Amino acid sequence: QLEAPLRRAVAARDALGRSPPPPLLVKIAPDLSGDELADIAHASRAARVDGIVISNTTIARPSSLTSANKAETGGLSGRPLSEPSTAVLRQMYALTGGQVPLVGVGGITSGADAYAKVRAGASLLQLYTSLVFEGPPVVWRIKAELAELLQRDGFATVADAVGADHRQR
C-alpha cells in the first residue's frame, strides 16, 4: 500500500525538472512492527526514495521515565528514544541491504550515541533535542567525540564505519 504513493511522490518530485532533484525521504517511527518495517523497506527501495529517516518520536513510555509528566500523550523525543531508534535503524539497514541511505535520529547526545547509529547503518545524523537543550556547541562536542571513536577503531571516515556492526558477523 505504501509503494504506490511513494512512486507518485517520486514522480511528482522528478516532474519539477530540477537538477539535482530535491531529496525525498521517508520518516518513520520507532514503534513499528517487523512486518511494517519490512513493507517500508521494500516500498522505499522499489519507489527509489532517496533515504529513510529513523526515527520520529515514540509513543512508548519507558519505565525509566521519572517526570511527573511521564504519562502525557504525544511523541517522546530525546534520550529515551536513543536505544529504540538505533534498534530500528539496525533493522532497516539489514532490510534494505544497506542500499538506501538512512538518517539516524533520536537521543543523540554524545559522540558515542552518534557512533552507535553510524555503526548500525546511519550515513547521516540529525540532532534536535540535544541541540535545543545544549545549543550549537553540542555539535562540535559530538563531532570531536565521534572523530576520536572513529580513529580508535581504525576508520578513516564516517562513511567507512556506516553499517560496521553488520560486517562483523
Secondary structure, 3 states (H helix, E strand, C coil): CCHHHHHHHHHHHHHCCCCCCCCCEEEECCCCCHHHHHHHHHHHHHHCCCEEEECCCECCCCCCCCCCCCCCCCCECCHHHHHHHHHHHHHHHHHHCCCCCEEEECCCCCHHHHHHHHHHCCCEEECCHHHHHHCCHHHHHHHHHHHHHHHHCCCCCHHHHCCHHHHCC
